[in-house]
Amino acid sequence: MDNLNNEKNESQLINTNSINEGKDFNNNNFQNKFLKHKVKIKRGLVSYVIVGLICSIVAGTASTVATLYYLPNSNFFKNSPLYQNLRQGSGTTAASTNYINASTVSTKGSLTVAQIAQKVGPAVVGVSTTGISQNDYGFAEKQEGMGSGIIINDQGYILTNNHVISGAQQVKVIFNNNKEVSAKVINYDENMDLAIIKVTDNVKMPAVAELGSSDALQVGDPVVAIGNPLGKELLGSVTTGVISAKNRQIQENSKSTSKQTFLQTDAAINPGNSGGALVNSQGQVIGINTAKVGGNGVEGLGFAIPMDSIKPKIDSLLKPILKIGISCRDISSDVAKQNNVPEGVAVLQVQEFSPAEKAGLQTGDIITKFDGKSVKSVDSMNTIKSKHKSGDEISLEVYRDGSNKSLKLKLSE
């Protein structure tokens, strides 16, 4: 079991690398052919009119040729609305101008969807978890889950949703080439639904995601969602859409103490996409995909945690939390009365070689006191634990087989 420590962070935020894909017009060479005709005319007013007409035609043609040749290469023309409209009609429109006004937003650095997939795809991984949950009859059973994550530095730290790894006893990371490696939970924040895991195998990271700014987004901006909808079979799927709205406030889960602000998008987000990347047209991650609203008649309602609300949390999440090494759940007063046991925290599973196993905790124990203080929930244990450091020894009181037992547990990372 882990606690919540949220201070400051140390992920590398990579500077933007601009890639300009704009194409200049192709200029055609114009040739003007003048046919020489021998015409007999009388001198006088008519001849002057004809000479003047010929001079006007020649001058006009030369002016047109010069304009068509030099104008498309001028900065003045390139910045004009006419040029932008002609670009849209020529089939060379940049990705960032599909949904926004090109005259107000710069297209510099815009990538195609294919280029975004190539740049960001290797930095988006699958996160496979195995844990123990309690069924409706009170029995422990194995539970498997699948989500997504984003590599945020070359040391193997991966950003994901807390609900992806919640209750996990074993975590695996699956790279976009289907290579599977071991990982461990470093820290998490239940209220924001964020977590950091770390690859424990000695392997090189295939890529590191570039983190962008969600505050710079406008409604209607194009975005790309990358993740693993519906499991391993659809690893690294890419879908497209737009920012439908900003600053949507919803309470995502019962663990959240307040409503959270989200980006809304119509890019397809499905189970397994949680923890995946929402990417802007420059190939920067500007949100973490986290939820989808579904139901009859409901389509295109996906939500992502904005990157600018995540960045301040990353450093604290990179700091390992103190671990006990148990899966557990609260014993409410109603459950306690029905089963004639005390209120507290029930131990569902004890990890091998963990501080809990070394302290003598067993499956079925009910922790009633932690560090000398009565506890009735996991949250209360976490609050107490957060005030300690690695190596501290804590006294436990547990209810086992009808009697109370005292244990000593040494906290570790």
C-alpha positions as CSV (number, residue, x, y, z in Angstrom):
1,M,0.0,0.0,0.0
2,D,1.3,3.4,-0.9
3,N,0.8,6.9,0.4
4,L,0.3,10.3,-1.1
5,N,3.2,12.7,-1.1
6,N,2.8,15.7,-3.4
7,E,5.6,18.2,-3.5
8,K,7.7,19.4,-6.4
9,N,9.1,17.6,-9.4
10,E,12.1,16.7,-11.7
11,S,10.9,15.6,-15.1
12,Q,12.6,17.0,-18.1
13,L,10.4,19.3,-20.2
14,I,11.9,19.3,-23.6
15,N,12.1,22.5,-25.6
16,T,9.8,22.7,-28.7
17,N,11.4,21.6,-31.9
18,S,9.7,23.4,-34.8
19,I,9.3,21.5,-38.0
20,N,7.8,23.6,-40.9
21,E,6.0,21.6,-43.5
22,G,4.6,24.5,-45.5
23,K,5.1,24.3,-49.2
24,D,5.7,27.3,-51.5
25,F,3.8,27.5,-54.7
26,N,5.3,26.0,-57.8
27,N,5.9,28.8,-60.3
28,N,5.2,28.2,-63.9
29,N,7.4,29.7,-66.7
30,F,5.3,31.8,-68.9
31,Q,6.2,32.3,-72.6
32,N,4.5,35.0,-74.6
33,K,4.5,34.5,-78.3
34,F,3.8,37.5,-80.5
35,L,2.9,37.0,-84.1
36,K,4.3,39.4,-86.5
37,H,1.8,40.5,-89.2
38,K,2.6,42.7,-92.1
39,V,-0.3,45.2,-92.2
40,K,-0.6,48.0,-94.6
41,I,-2.2,51.0,-93.0
42,K,-2.6,54.6,-93.7
43,R,-0.6,57.1,-91.7
44,G,-2.5,59.4,-89.4
45,L,-4.7,59.1,-86.3
46,V,-5.5,55.4,-86.9
47,S,-1.9,54.5,-86.9
48,Y,-1.3,56.2,-83.6
49,V,-4.2,54.5,-82.0
50,I,-2.9,51.1,-83.2
51,V,0.6,51.8,-82.0
52,G,-0.7,52.9,-78.6
53,L,-2.8,49.7,-78.3
54,I,0.1,47.5,-79.2
55,C,2.3,49.2,-76.6
56,S,-0.4,48.8,-73.9
57,I,-0.8,45.1,-74.6
58,V,3.0,44.5,-74.5
59,A,3.3,46.5,-71.3
60,G,0.4,44.8,-69.7
61,T,1.7,41.4,-70.6
62,A,5.1,42.1,-69.2
63,S,3.6,43.4,-66.0
64,T,1.5,40.3,-65.6
65,V,4.4,38.0,-66.2
66,A,6.6,39.8,-63.7
67,T,3.7,39.8,-61.1
68,L,3.0,36.1,-61.5
69,Y,6.7,35.2,-61.4
70,Y,7.8,37.3,-58.4
71,L,4.7,37.7,-56.3
72,P,4.3,34.1,-55.0
73,N,7.8,34.3,-53.5
74,S,7.3,37.5,-51.7
75,N,6.6,37.6,-47.9
76,F,3.9,40.1,-48.4
77,F,1.9,37.7,-50.5
78,K,2.6,34.7,-48.3
79,N,1.1,36.5,-45.3
80,S,-2.0,37.5,-47.1
81,P,-5.5,35.9,-46.7
82,L,-5.5,35.2,-50.5
83,Y,-2.4,33.1,-50.2
84,Q,-3.9,31.1,-47.3
85,N,-7.1,30.5,-49.3
86,L,-5.1,29.4,-52.3
87,R,-3.1,27.0,-50.1
88,Q,-6.3,25.4,-48.8
89,G,-7.6,24.9,-52.3
90,S,-4.3,23.4,-53.5
91,G,-4.4,20.4,-51.2
92,T,-1.3,21.4,-49.2
93,T,-3.0,22.7,-46.1
94,A,-1.0,22.2,-42.9
95,A,-2.6,20.2,-40.0
96,S,-2.9,23.2,-37.8
97,T,-5.1,25.0,-40.2
98,N,-7.7,22.4,-40.5
99,Y,-9.8,23.7,-37.6
100,I,-8.4,27.1,-36.8
101,N,-8.1,30.5,-38.4
102,A,-4.8,30.6,-40.2
103,S,-4.7,34.4,-40.0
104,T,-4.6,34.4,-36.2
105,V,-2.7,31.3,-35.3
106,S,0.8,30.4,-36.6
107,T,1.2,27.1,-38.5
108,K,4.9,26.9,-37.8
109,G,5.9,23.5,-36.5
110,S,2.7,21.8,-37.5
111,L,3.0,18.0,-38.3
112,T,0.9,15.6,-40.1
113,V,-1.0,12.9,-38.2
114,A,1.5,10.4,-39.6
115,Q,4.5,12.4,-38.3
116,I,2.9,12.9,-34.9
117,A,2.4,9.1,-34.7
118,Q,6.0,8.5,-35.6
119,K,7.3,11.1,-33.1
120,V,5.0,10.3,-30.1
121,G,4.0,6.7,-30.7
122,P,7.2,5.1,-29.3
123,A,6.9,7.1,-26.1
124,V,3.3,5.8,-25.4
125,V,3.3,2.4,-23.7
126,G,0.9,-0.2,-22.5
127,V,0.6,-0.7,-18.8
128,S,-0.5,-4.2,-17.7
129,T,-1.4,-4.8,-14.1
130,T,-2.2,-7.8,-11.9
131,G,-3.7,-7.5,-8.4
132,I,-6.1,-8.9,-5.8
133,S,-9.6,-7.7,-5.3
134,Q,-12.5,-8.8,-3.2
135,N,-15.6,-10.1,-4.8
136,D,-19.2,-9.7,-3.7
137,Y,-18.9,-12.7,-1.4
138,G,-15.9,-11.4,0.4
139,F,-13.4,-13.7,-1.2
140,A,-10.1,-12.5,-2.7
141,E,-9.7,-13.0,-6.5
142,K,-7.1,-12.2,-9.1
143,Q,-7.8,-9.1,-11.1
144,E,-6.0,-8.0,-14.3
145,G,-6.1,-4.6,-16.0
146,M,-4.7,-2.7,-19.0
147,G,-4.1,0.9,-19.6
148,S,-1.6,3.3,-21.2
149,G,1.3,5.5,-20.1
150,I,3.7,8.1,-21.4
151,I,7.5,7.9,-21.0
152,I,8.6,11.3,-19.6
153,N,12.4,10.8,-19.2
154,D,15.1,8.5,-20.4
155,Q,15.4,6.9,-16.9
156,G,12.2,4.9,-17.5
157,Y,9.7,7.0,-15.5
158,I,6.2,6.8,-17.0
159,L,3.2,9.0,-16.3
160,T,-0.2,7.3,-16.2
161,N,-3.6,7.5,-14.4
162,N,-3.8,6.3,-10.8
163,H,-6.9,4.2,-11.6
164,V,-4.7,2.2,-14.1
165,I,-2.4,1.0,-11.3
166,S,-4.6,1.2,-8.3
167,G,-4.4,-2.0,-6.3
168,A,-1.7,-3.5,-8.6
169,Q,0.6,-6.1,-7.1
170,Q,2.5,-6.5,-10.4
171,V,3.1,-4.0,-13.1
172,K,4.3,-4.6,-16.7
173,V,5.1,-2.1,-19.4
174,I,4.6,-3.0,-23.0
175,F,6.6,-0.9,-25.6
176,N,5.1,-0.2,-29.0
177,N,7.3,-3.0,-30.5
178,N,5.4,-5.4,-28.1
179,K,8.5,-5.9,-25.9
180,E,7.3,-6.4,-22.3
181,V,9.3,-5.3,-19.3
182,S,8.8,-5.1,-15.5
183,A,7.9,-1.9,-13.7
184,K,7.0,-0.7,-10.2
185,V,4.8,2.0,-8.8
186,I,6.7,5.1,-7.6
187,N,4.0,7.4,-6.4
188,Y,0.4,8.5,-7.1
189,D,-2.2,11.1,-6.5
190,E,-5.7,9.8,-6.1
191,N,-7.4,13.2,-6.2
192,M,-5.9,14.1,-9.6
193,D,-5.9,10.5,-10.8
194,L,-2.2,10.6,-11.6
195,A,0.6,8.1,-11.0
196,I,4.3,7.5,-11.9
197,I,5.7,4.1,-12.5
198,K,9.3,3.1,-13.4
199,V,10.7,0.5,-15.6
200,T,12.9,-1.8,-13.5
201,D,14.5,-3.8,-16.3
202,N,17.8,-2.5,-17.6
203,V,16.5,-1.4,-21.1
204,K,16.8,1.7,-23.2
205,M,13.7,3.8,-23.6
206,P,12.5,3.9,-27.2
207,A,11.5,7.5,-26.9
208,V,10.7,10.3,-24.5
209,A,7.6,12.4,-24.9
210,E,7.7,16.2,-25.3
211,L,5.4,17.9,-22.9
212,G,3.5,20.9,-24.2
213,S,1.2,23.6,-22.9
214,S,-2.6,22.9,-22.6
215,D,-3.2,26.6,-21.7
216,A,-2.1,27.6,-25.3
217,L,-4.9,25.5,-26.8
218,Q,-8.0,26.9,-28.5
219,V,-11.3,25.3,-28.9
220,G,-11.3,23.7,-32.3
221,D,-7.6,23.0,-32.3
222,P,-6.8,19.6,-33.9
223,V,-5.5,16.9,-31.5
224,V,-4.4,13.3,-31.8
225,A,-5.1,10.6,-29.1
226,I,-2.6,7.7,-28.8
227,G,-3.1,4.7,-26.5
228,N,-4.2,1.1,-26.2
229,P,-8.0,1.0,-26.5
230,L,-9.5,-2.4,-25.4
231,G,-6.1,-3.9,-24.5
232,K,-2.9,-5.3,-25.9
233,E,-4.4,-6.2,-29.3
234,L,-4.8,-2.5,-30.2
235,L,-1.5,-1.3,-28.9
236,G,-0.5,2.2,-30.1
237,S,-3.8,3.1,-31.8
238,V,-4.1,6.6,-33.2
239,T,-7.3,8.6,-33.4
240,T,-7.9,12.2,-34.3
241,G,-10.3,15.0,-33.3
242,V,-10.5,18.5,-32.0
243,I,-10.6,20.3,-28.6
244,S,-14.3,20.4,-28.1
245,A,-14.1,22.5,-24.9
246,K,-11.7,23.6,-22.2
247,N,-12.1,23.8,-18.4
248,R,-14.8,21.2,-18.1
249,Q,-15.4,20.5,-14.4
250,I,-16.5,16.9,-13.5
251,Q,-15.9,14.6,-10.6
252,E,-14.3,11.6,-12.2
253,N,-14.5,9.1,-9.3
254,S,-15.6,8.7,-5.8
255,K,-12.0,9.1,-4.5
256,S,-11.8,12.7,-5.7
257,T,-12.5,15.2,-3.0
258,S,-13.5,17.9,-5.5
259,K,-14.4,18.5,-9.1
260,Q,-11.4,18.5,-11.5
261,T,-10.9,20.5,-14.7
262,F,-10.6,18.6,-17.9
263,L,-10.1,19.1,-21.7
264,Q,-13.0,17.8,-23.7
265,T,-12.3,16.2,-27.1
266,D,-14.2,14.2,-29.7
267,A,-11.1,12.1,-30.4
268,A,-12.0,8.4,-29.8
269,I,-11.1,7.4,-26.2
270,N,-12.0,3.9,-25.0
271,P,-11.2,1.6,-22.1
272,G,-7.4,1.1,-22.2
273,N,-6.8,4.6,-23.5
274,S,-6.6,5.8,-19.9
275,G,-3.1,7.2,-19.2
276,G,-2.4,7.7,-22.9
277,A,-1.4,10.9,-24.7
278,L,-3.5,13.7,-26.1
279,V,-1.2,15.4,-28.6
280,N,-1.3,18.8,-30.3
281,S,-0.3,19.5,-33.9
282,Q,3.3,20.0,-33.0
283,G,3.7,16.6,-31.5
284,Q,3.6,17.7,-27.9
285,V,1.6,16.0,-25.2
286,I,-0.9,18.5,-23.9
287,G,-3.1,16.1,-21.9
288,I,-3.5,12.6,-20.3
289,N,-6.5,10.7,-21.6
290,T,-8.6,9.7,-18.6
291,A,-12.3,9.2,-19.2
292,K,-15.1,8.8,-21.8
293,V,-18.8,9.4,-21.3
294,G,-20.8,6.6,-23.0
295,G,-24.4,5.5,-23.3
296,N,-27.2,5.5,-25.7
297,G,-27.1,8.5,-28.0
298,V,-23.8,9.7,-26.5
299,E,-20.7,9.9,-28.7
300,G,-17.6,11.9,-28.9
301,L,-17.3,12.9,-25.2
302,G,-13.8,12.1,-24.1
303,F,-11.8,13.9,-21.4
304,A,-8.1,14.5,-20.6
305,I,-6.3,16.0,-17.7
306,P,-4.6,19.2,-18.9
307,M,-0.8,19.1,-19.0
308,D,-0.4,22.5,-17.3
309,S,-2.2,21.1,-14.2
310,I,0.0,18.0,-14.3
311,K,3.4,19.7,-14.6
312,P,3.5,21.1,-11.0
313,K,2.8,17.6,-9.6
314,I,5.4,15.6,-11.6
315,D,8.4,16.3,-9.3
316,S,6.7,15.2,-6.2
317,L,5.3,12.1,-8.0
318,L,8.9,11.2,-9.0
319,K,9.8,10.8,-5.3
320,P,9.3,7.2,-4.1
321,I,6.6,6.8,-1.5
322,L,7.0,4.7,1.6
323,K,5.6,1.2,1.1
324,I,4.1,-1.4,3.5
325,G,3.5,-4.1,0.9
326,I,-0.2,-5.0,1.4
327,S,-3.5,-4.9,-0.5
328,C,-6.2,-3.8,1.8
329,R,-9.7,-2.3,2.2
330,D,-11.6,-0.4,4.8
331,I,-13.8,-2.3,7.3
332,S,-16.8,0.0,7.9
333,S,-18.9,0.0,11.0
334,D,-21.7,-1.9,9.3
335,V,-19.4,-4.7,8.0
336,A,-17.7,-4.8,11.4
337,K,-21.1,-5.3,13.2
338,Q,-22.2,-8.0,10.7
339,N,-19.0,-10.0,11.1
340,N,-18.4,-9.3,14.8
341,V,-15.0,-7.8,14.1
342,P,-13.5,-4.4,14.9
343,E,-13.4,-1.5,12.5
344,G,-10.1,-0.9,10.8
345,V,-8.2,-1.9,7.6
346,A,-8.4,-5.5,6.4
347,V,-5.3,-7.1,4.8
348,L,-6.3,-8.8,1.6
349,Q,-2.8,-9.8,0.4
350,V,0.8,-9.5,1.7
351,Q,3.6,-9.0,-0.8
352,E,6.7,-11.3,-0.6
353,F,9.8,-9.7,0.9
354,S,7.9,-6.6,1.8
355,P,8.0,-4.7,5.1
356,A,4.6,-6.1,5.9
357,E,5.8,-9.7,5.5
358,K,8.9,-9.1,7.5
359,A,6.7,-7.6,10.3
360,G,4.6,-10.7,10.4
361,L,1.4,-9.3,8.9
362,Q,-0.9,-12.0,7.4
363,T,-3.8,-12.1,5.0
364,G,-7.0,-11.7,7.0
365,D,-5.5,-9.4,9.7
366,I,-7.4,-6.2,10.6
367,I,-5.1,-3.3,11.4
368,T,-6.8,-1.3,14.2
369,K,-3.8,0.9,15.3
370,F,-1.0,2.4,13.2
371,D,1.9,4.1,14.9
372,G,-0.1,4.1,18.1
373,K,-3.2,5.8,16.6
374,S,-6.5,4.2,15.8
375,V,-7.2,3.8,12.1
376,K,-10.5,3.0,10.4
377,S,-9.5,3.6,6.7
378,V,-6.6,3.4,4.3
379,D,-6.6,7.1,4.0
380,S,-6.0,7.6,7.7
381,M,-3.0,5.2,7.5
382,N,-1.6,7.1,4.6
383,T,-1.9,10.3,6.4
384,I,0.1,8.9,9.3
385,K,2.6,7.3,7.1
386,S,3.3,10.5,5.1
387,K,4.8,12.0,8.3
388,H,7.5,9.4,8.4
389,K,10.6,8.6,6.4
390,S,12.3,5.5,5.1
391,G,13.7,3.4,7.9
392,D,11.3,4.6,10.5
393,E,9.9,1.8,12.7
394,I,6.1,1.9,13.3
395,S,4.1,-0.1,15.9
396,L,1.0,-1.9,14.6
397,E,-1.9,-3.4,16.4
398,V,-3.9,-6.1,14.5
399,Y,-6.9,-8.2,15.1
400,R,-6.3,-11.8,14.3
401,D,-8.4,-14.9,15.1
402,G,-10.3,-13.2,17.9
403,S,-7.4,-11.5,19.6
404,N,-5.2,-8.5,19.3
405,K,-1.5,-8.7,18.4
406,S,1.3,-6.1,18.4
407,L,3.8,-5.9,15.6
408,K,6.7,-3.7,14.6
409,L,7.1,-2.6,10.9
410,K,10.0,-0.8,9.3
411,L,9.0,1.5,6.5
412,S,11.0,1.4,3.2
413,E,10.7,2.9,-0.3
